Structure formats: structure tokens, C-alpha cells
Amino acid sequence: MEEEAVRWSVKVSKDTDLTLRTFLGAHGMKKGDISKFIEEAVRRRVLQCTIQDIRARNADANPDEIQRIVDEAVSEVRAERRAKGKANKA
């Protein structure tokens, strides 16, 4: 299902506009692809900031404890998937 689009009004410098349009054109993209490019860029930037925040928050954490938590979570998810797979086969 496609999400409802929201219109943004943004201002960028002429240099940024030309650089982006040149980049898109060089990669076979069209004017309409600017929105897709911006959305992907925003998602990546938000992810980067989230990762930085998590790293800063956990800077003093014990790496072994973090690994134990990750391993435990992965094991739980794998067990759930195995159970679902067996239930679907039955």
C-alpha cells in the first residue's frame, strides 16, 4: 500500500539545485525524481543521527553486556520464526 504524500516547500541555493539536477540527469533520472532523492537522503540522515545518539548513549556501556543483549534478542527472534514456520507447515 502506498503512503499518502505530503507536500514540502524547501529552499536551496542555486548551486545545490544545479548540482542535484546535474547528478540526477547523469544517472538517468528526471525532475520528478528529486522528491525520491530528498526522501532517501532524509531517511539516511535520520538513521545516521539515530545511530550517533545510540552510540553516545551507550559509550560507557560494557561491550560484553551489549553483545549478550543482542545475542539474546536474535535468539528470541529466531525461535519465534522457527515456531511460525513449523505452525505454517502443519
Secondary structure, DSSP 8 states (H G I E B T S, - for coil): -------------HHHHHHHHHHHHHTT--TTHHHHHHHHHHHHHHHHHHHHHHHHHTTTS-HHHHHHHHHHHHHHHHHHHHHHHHHHH-
